[in-house]
């Protein structure tokens, strides 16, 4: 019974973390390289990241990836290795606290100096790559989750 409870919680936190990290990855890519607006594509998640509405994605990014990583560090020591859990922990917190100020710095640099603010764009591209790595790790961890061992002896 404990096996199934652990597996269900792992899958739930992983699915929610994947969705949140995917939203942050799209946000980072759109903030760094506004290809969506150039192509005329309207992101359905765009309204979450403007103004005070950004508080919900920040809260969710701190809740699911960070809490999921902390729970994984405590309860899933044998099922998953340590470094992806730490990467997940950092990806949720870093995206929540640093992505919006980095986008603001890009727009400020373009408004004041007319420069493309390549440094901040590179930072957001790295955030997007880290989020993608976490998403891939979570999918692999969900696929390779250990099978229940039978205790028949």
Contact map, one row per residue, 1 for C-alpha under 8 A:
111110000000000000000000000000000000000000000000000000000000000000000000000000000000000000000000000000000000000000000000000000000000000000000000000000000
111111000000000000000000000000000000000000000000000000000000000000000000000000000000000000000000000000000000000000000000000000000000000000000000000000000
111111100000000000000000000000000000000000000000000000000000000000000000000000000000000000000000000000000000000000000000000000000000000000000000000100000
111111110000000000000000000000000000000000000000000000000000000000000000000000000000000000000000000000000000000000000000000000000000000000000000000000000
111111111000000000000000000000000000000000000000000000000000000000000000000000000000000000000000000000000000000000000000000000000000000000000000000000000
011111111100000000000000000000000000000000000000000000000000000000000000000000000000000000000000000000000000000000000000000000000000000000000000000000000
001111111110000000000000000000000000000000000000000000000000000000000000000000000000000000000000000000000000000000000000000000000000000000000000100000000
000111111111000000000000000000000000000000000000000000000000000000000000000000000000000000000000000000000000000000000000000000000000000000000000000000000
000011111111100000000000000000000000000000000000000000000000000000000000000000000000000000000000000000000000000000000000000000000000000000000000000000000
000001111111110000000000000000000000000000000000000000000000000000010001000000000000000000000000000000000000000000000000000000000000000000000100000000000
000000111111111000000000000000000000000000000000000000000000000000000000000000000000000000000000000000000000000000000000000000000000000000000100000000000
000000011111111100000000000000000000000000000000000000000000000000000000000000000000000000000000000000000000000000000000000000000000000000000000000000000
000000001111111110000000000000000000000000000000000000000000000110010000000000000000000000000000000000000000000000000000000000000000000000000000000000000
000000000111111111000000000000000000000000000000000000000000000010010000000000000000000000000000000000000000000000000000000000000000000001100100000000000
000000000011111111100000000000000000000000000000000000000000000000000000000000000000000000000000000000000000000000000000000000000000000000000000000000000
000000000001111111110000000000000000000000000000000000000000000110000000000000000000000000000000000000000000000000000000000000000000000000000000000000000
000000000000111111111000000000000000000000000000000000000000100110010000000000000000000000000000000000000000000000000000000000000000001000000000000000000
000000000000011111111100000000000000000000000000000000000000000000000000000000000000000000000000000000000000000000000000000000000000011001000000000000000
000000000000001111111110000000000000000000000000000000000000000000000000000000000000000000000000000000000000000000000000000000000000000000000000000000000
000000000000000111111111000000000000000000000000000000001001100010000000000000000000000000000000000000000000000000000000000000000000000000000000000000000
000000000000000011111111100000000000000000000000000000000000100010000000000000000000000000110000000000000000000000000000000000000011011000000000000000000
000000000000000001111111110000000000000000000000000000000000000000000000000000000000000000000000000000000000000000000000000000000011001000000000000000000
000000000000000000111111111000000000000000001000000000000000000000000000000000000000000000000000000000000000000000000000000000000000000000000000000000000
000000000000000000011111111100000000000000000000000000000000000000000000000000000000000000000010000000000000000000000000000000010010000000000000000000000
000000000000000000001111111110000000000000000000000000000000000000000000000000000000000000000000000000000000000000000000000000111011000000000000000000000
000000000000000000000111111111000000000000000000000000000000000000000000000000000000000000000000000000000000000000000000000000010000000000000000000000000
000000000000000000000011111111100000000000000100100000000000000000000000000000000000000000000000000000000000000000000000000000000000000000000000000000000
000000000000000000000001111111110000000000000000000000000000000000000000000000000000000000000000001000000000000000000000000110110000000000000000000000000
000000000000000000000000111111111100000000000000000000000000000000000000000000000000000000000000000000000000000000000000000110010000000000000000000000000
000000000000000000000000011111111111000000000000000000000000000000000000000000000000000000000000000000000000000000000000000000000000000000000000000000000
000000000000000000000000001111111100000000000000000000000000000000000000000000000000000000000000000000100000000000000000100100000000000000000000000000000
000000000000000000000000000111111100000000000000000000000000000000000000000000000000000000000000000000100100000000000001110110000000000000000000000000000
000000000000000000000000000011111110000000000000000000000000000000000000000000000000000000000000000000000000000000000000100000000000000000000000000000000
000000000000000000000000000011111111110000000000000000000000000000000000000000000000000000000000000000000000000000000000000000000000000000000000000000000
000000000000000000000000000001001111111000000000000000000000000000000000000000000000000000000000000000000000000000000000000000000000000000000000000000000
000000000000000000000000000001000111111111100000000000000000000000000000000000000000000000000000000000000000000000000000000000000000000000000000000000000
000000000000000000000000000000000111111111000000000000000000000000000000000000000000000000000000000000000000000000000000000000000000000000000000000000000
000000000000000000000000000000000111111110000000000000000000000000000000000000000000000000000000000000000000000000000000000000000000000000000000000000000
000000000000000000000000000000000011111110000000000000000000000000000000000000000000000000000000000000000000000000000000000000000000000000000000000000000
000000000000000000000000000000000001111111000000000000000000000000000000000000000000000000000000000000000000000000000000000000000000000000000000000000000
000000000000000000000000000000000001111111100000000000000000000000000000000000000000000000000000000000000000000000000000000000000000000000000000000000000
000000000000000000000000000000000001100111110100000000000000000000000000000000000000000000000000000000000000000000000000000000000000000000000000000000000
000000000000000000000000000000000001000011111100000000000000000000000000000000000000000000000000000000000000000000000000000000000000000000000000000000000
000000000000000000000000000000000000000001111110000000000000000000000000000000000000000000000000000000000000000000000000000000000000000000000000000000000
000000000000000000000010000000000000000000111111100000000000000000000000000000000000000000000000000000000000000000000000000000000000000000000000000000000
000000000000000000000000001000000000000001111111110000000000000000000000000000000000000000000000000000000000000000000000000000000000000000000000000000000
000000000000000000000000000000000000000000011111110010000000000000000000000000000000000000000000000000000000000000000000000000000000000000000000000000000
000000000000000000000000000000000000000000001111110011011000000000000000000000000000000000000000000000000000000000000000000000000000000000000000000000000
000000000000000000000000001000000000000000001111111011001000000000000000000000000000000000000000000000000000000000000000000000000000000000000000000000000
000000000000000000000000000000000000000000000111111111000000000000000000000000000000000000000000000000000000000000000000000000000000000000000000000000000
000000000000000000000000000000000000000000000000111111000000000000000000000000000000000000000000000000000000000000000000000000000000000000000000000000000
000000000000000000000000000000000000000000000000011111100000000000000000000000000000000000000000000000000000000000000000000000000000000000000000000000000
000000000000000000000000000000000000000000000011111111111000000000000000000000000000000000000000000000000000000000000000000000000000000000000000000000000
000000000000000000000000000000000000000000000001111111111100000000000000000000000000000000000000000000000000000000000000000000000000000000000000000000000
000000000000000000000000000000000000000000000000000111111110000000000000000000000000000000000000000000000000000000000000000000000000000000000000000000000
000000000000000000000000000000000000000000000001000011111111000000000000000000000000000000000000000000000000000000000000000000000000000000000000000000000
000000000000000000010000000000000000000000000001100011111111100000000000000000000000000000000001000000000000000000000000000000000000000000000000000000000
000000000000000000000000000000000000000000000000000001111111110000000000000000000000000000000001100000000000000000000000000000000000000000000000000000000
000000000000000000000000000000000000000000000000000000111111111000000000000000000000000000000001000000000000000000000000000000000000000000000000000000000
000000000000000000010000000000000000000000000000000000011111111100000000000000000000000000000000000000000000000000000000000000000000000000000000000000000
000000000000000010011000000000000000000000000000000000001111111111000000000000000000000000011011000000000000000000000000000000000000000000000000000000000
000000000000000000000000000000000000000000000000000000000111111111100000000000000000000000011001000000000000000000000000000000000000000000000000000000000
000000000000000000000000000000000000000000000000000000000011111111110000000000000000000000000000000000000000000000000000000000000000000000000000000000000
000000000000100110000000000000000000000000000000000000000001111111110000000000000000000000010000000000000000000000000000000000000000000000000000000000000
000000000000110110011000000000000000000000000000000000000000111111111000000000000000000110110000000000000000000000000000000000000000000000000000000000000
000000000000000000000000000000000000000000000000000000000000111111111100000000000000000111011000000000000000000000000000000000000000000000000000000000000
000000000000000000000000000000000000000000000000000000000000011111111110000000000000000010000000000000000000000000000000000000000000000000000000000000000
000000000100110010000000000000000000000000000000000000000000001111111111000000000000000010000000000000000000000000000000000000000000000000000000000000000
000000000000000000000000000000000000000000000000000000000000000011111111100000000000110110000000000000000000000000000000000000000000000000000000000000000
000000000000000000000000000000000000000000000000000000000000000001111111110000000000100010000000000000000000000000000000000000000000000000000000000000000
000000000000000000000000000000000000000000000000000000000000000000111111111100000000000000000000000000000000000000000000000000000000000000000000000000000
000000000100000000000000000000000000000000000000000000000000000000011111111110010000100000000000000000000000000000000000000000000000000000000000000000000
000000000000000000000000000000000000000000000000000000000000000000001111111110000100100000000000000000000000000000000000000000000000000000000000000000000
000000000000000000000000000000000000000000000000000000000000000000000111111110000000000000000000000000000000000000000000000000000000000000000000000000000
000000000000000000000000000000000000000000000000000000000000000000000011111110000000000000000000000000000000000000000000000000000000000000000000000000000
000000000000000000000000000000000000000000000000000000000000000000000011111111110000000000000000000000000000000000000000000000000000000000000000000000000
000000000000000000000000000000000000000000000000000000000000000000000001111111111100000000000000000000000000000000000000000000000000000000000000000000000
000000000000000000000000000000000000000000000000000000000000000000000000000111111000000000000000000000000000000000000000000000000000000000000000000000000
000000000000000000000000000000000000000000000000000000000000000000000000000111111000000000000000000000000000000000000000000000000000000000000000110000000
000000000000000000000000000000000000000000000000000000000000000000000001000111111100100000000000000000000000000000000000000000000000000000001000000000000
000000000000000000000000000000000000000000000000000000000000000000000000000011111111100000000000000000000000000000000000000000000000000000000000000000000
000000000000000000000000000000000000000000000000000000000000000000000000100010011111110000000000000000000000000000000000000000000000000000000000000000000
000000000000000000000000000000000000000000000000000000000000000000000000000000001111111000000000000000000000000000000000000000000000000000000000000000000
000000000000000000000000000000000000000000000000000000000000000000000000000000001111111100000000000000000000000000000000000000000000010010000000000000000
000000000000000000000000000000000000000000000000000000000000000000001101100000011111111110000000000000000000000000000000000000000000000000000000000000000
000000000000000000000000000000000000000000000000000000000000000000001000000000000111111111000000000000000000000000000000000000000000000000000000000000000
000000000000000000000000000000000000000000000000000000000000000000000000000000000011111111100000000000000000000000000000000000000100010000000000000000000
000000000000000000000000000000000000000000000000000000000000000011001000000000000001111111110000000000000000000000000000000000000010010000000000000000000
000000000000000000000000000000000000000000000000000000000000000011111100000000000000111111111000000000000000000000000000000000000000000000000000000000000
000000000000000000000000000000000000000000000000000000000000000001000000000000000000011111111100000000000000000000000000000000000000000000000000000000000
000000000000000000001000000000000000000000000000000000000000000010000000000000000000001111111110000000000000000000000000000000100110010000000000000000000
000000000000000000001000000000000000000000000000000000000000110111000000000000000000000111111111000000000000000000000000000000000000000000000000000000000
000000000000000000000000000000000000000000000000000000000000110001000000000000000000000011111111100000000000000000000000000000000000000000000000000000000
000000000000000000000000000000000000000000000000000000000000000000000000000000000000000001111111111000000000000000000000000000100000000000000000000000000
000000000000000000000001000000000000000000000000000000000000100000000000000000000000000000111111111000000000000000000000000000100000000000000000000000000
000000000000000000000000000000000000000000000000000000001110110000000000000000000000000000011111111100000000000000000000000000000000000000000000000000000
000000000000000000000000000000000000000000000000000000000100000000000000000000000000000000001111111110000000000000000000000000000000000000000000000000000
000000000000000000000000000000000000000000000000000000000000000000000000000000000000000000000111111111000000000000000000000000000000000000000000000000000
000000000000000000000000000100000000000000000000000000000000000000000000000000000000000000000111111111100000000000000000000100100000000000000000000000000
000000000000000000000000000000000000000000000000000000000000000000000000000000000000000000000001111111110000000000000000000000000000000000000000000000000
000000000000000000000000000000000000000000000000000000000000000000000000000000000000000000000000111111111000000000000000000000000000000000000000000000000
000000000000000000000000000000000000000000000000000000000000000000000000000000000000000000000000011111111100000000000001101100000000000000000000000000000
000000000000000000000000000000110000000000000000000000000000000000000000000000000000000000000000001111111110000000000001000000000000000000000000000000000
000000000000000000000000000000000000000000000000000000000000000000000000000000000000000000000000000111111111000000000000000000000000000000000000000000000
000000000000000000000000000000000000000000000000000000000000000000000000000000000000000000000000000011111111100000001001000000000000000000000000000000000
000000000000000000000000000000010000000000000000000000000000000000000000000000000000000000000000000001111111110000011001100000000000000000000000000000000
000000000000000000000000000000000000000000000000000000000000000000000000000000000000000000000000000000111111111000000000000000000000000000000000000000000
000000000000000000000000000000000000000000000000000000000000000000000000000000000000000000000000000000011111111100000000000000000000000000000000000000000
000000000000000000000000000000000000000000000000000000000000000000000000000000000000000000000000000000001111111111111000000000000000000000000000000000000
000000000000000000000000000000000000000000000000000000000000000000000000000000000000000000000000000000000111111111111000000000000000000000000000000000000
000000000000000000000000000000000000000000000000000000000000000000000000000000000000000000000000000000000011111111000000000000000000000000000000000000000
000000000000000000000000000000000000000000000000000000000000000000000000000000000000000000000000000000000001111111000000000000000000000000000000000000000
000000000000000000000000000000000000000000000000000000000000000000000000000000000000000000000000000000000000111111100000000000000000000000000000000000000
000000000000000000000000000000000000000000000000000000000000000000000000000000000000000000000000000000000000111111110000000000000000000000000000000000000
000000000000000000000000000000000000000000000000000000000000000000000000000000000000000000000000000000000000110011111000000000000000000000000000000000000
000000000000000000000000000000000000000000000000000000000000000000000000000000000000000000000000000000000100110001111100000000000000000000000000000000000
000000000000000000000000000000000000000000000000000000000000000000000000000000000000000000000000000000001100110000111111100000000000000000000000000000000
000000000000000000000000000000000000000000000000000000000000000000000000000000000000000000000000000000000000000000011111110000000000000000000000000000000
000000000000000000000000000000000000000000000000000000000000000000000000000000000000000000000000000000000000000000001111111000000000000000000000000000000
000000000000000000000000000000010000000000000000000000000000000000000000000000000000000000000000000001101100000000001111111100000000000000000000000000000
000000000000000000000000000000111000000000000000000000000000000000000000000000000000000000000000000001000100000000001111111110000000000000000000000000000
000000000000000000000000000000010000000000000000000000000000000000000000000000000000000000000000000000000000000000000111111111000000000000000000000000000
000000000000000000000000000000000000000000000000000000000000000000000000000000000000000000000000000001000000000000000011111111100000000000000000000000000
000000000000000000000000000110110000000000000000000000000000000000000000000000000000000000000000001001000000000000000001111111110000000000000000000000000
000000000000000000000000000110010000000000000000000000000000000000000000000000000000000000000000000000000000000000000000111111111000000000000000000000000
000000000000000000000000000000000000000000000000000000000000000000000000000000000000000000000000000000000000000000000000011111111100000000000000000000000
000000000000000000000000100100000000000000000000000000000000000000000000000000000000000000100110001000000000000000000000001111111110000000000000000000000
000000000000000000000001110110000000000000000000000000000000000000000000000000000000000000000000000000000000000000000000000111111111000000000000000000000
000000000000000000000000100000000000000000000000000000000000000000000000000000000000000000000000000000000000000000000000000011111111100000000000000000000
000000000000000000000000000000000000000000000000000000000000000000000000000000000000001000100000000000000000000000000000000001111111110000000000000000000
000000000000000000001101100000000000000000000000000000000000000000000000000000000000000100100000000000000000000000000000000000111111111000000000000000000
000000000000000000001100100000000000000000000000000000000000000000000000000000000000000000000000000000000000000000000000000000011111111100000000000000000
000000000000000000000000000000000000000000000000000000000000000000000000000000000000000000000000000000000000000000000000000000001111111110000000000000000
000000000000000001001000000000000000000000000000000000000000000000000000000000000001001100100000000000000000000000000000000000000111111111000000000000000
000000000000000011001100000000000000000000000000000000000000000000000000000000000000000000000000000000000000000000000000000000000011111111100000000000000
000000000000000000000000000000000000000000000000000000000000000000000000000000000000000000000000000000000000000000000000000000000001111111110000000000000
000000000000000000000000000000000000000000000000000000000000000000000000000000000001000000000000000000000000000000000000000000000000111111111000000000000
000000000000010001000000000000000000000000000000000000000000000000000000000000000000000000000000000000000000000000000000000000000000011111111100000000000
000000000000010000000000000000000000000000000000000000000000000000000000000000000000000000000000000000000000000000000000000000000000001111111110000000000
000000000000000000000000000000000000000000000000000000000000000000000000000000000000000000000000000000000000000000000000000000000000000111111111000000000
000000000000000000000000000000000000000000000000000000000000000000000000000000010000000000000000000000000000000000000000000000000000000011111111100000000
000000000110010000000000000000000000000000000000000000000000000000000000000000000000000000000000000000000000000000000000000000000000000001111111100000000
000000000000000000000000000000000000000000000000000000000000000000000000000000000000000000000000000000000000000000000000000000000000000000111111100000000
000000000000000000000000000000000000000000000000000000000000000000000000000000000000000000000000000000000000000000000000000000000000000000011111110000000
000000100000000000000000000000000000000000000000000000000000000000000000000000100000000000000000000000000000000000000000000000000000000000001111111000000
000000000000000000000000000000000000000000000000000000000000000000000000000000100000000000000000000000000000000000000000000000000000000000000001111100000
000000000000000000000000000000000000000000000000000000000000000000000000000000000000000000000000000000000000000000000000000000000000000000000000111110000
001000000000000000000000000000000000000000000000000000000000000000000000000000000000000000000000000000000000000000000000000000000000000000000000011111000
000000000000000000000000000000000000000000000000000000000000000000000000000000000000000000000000000000000000000000000000000000000000000000000000001111100
000000000000000000000000000000000000000000000000000000000000000000000000000000000000000000000000000000000000000000000000000000000000000000000000000111110
000000000000000000000000000000000000000000000000000000000000000000000000000000000000000000000000000000000000000000000000000000000000000000000000000011111
000000000000000000000000000000000000000000000000000000000000000000000000000000000000000000000000000000000000000000000000000000000000000000000000000001111
000000000000000000000000000000000000000000000000000000000000000000000000000000000000000000000000000000000000000000000000000000000000000000000000000000111
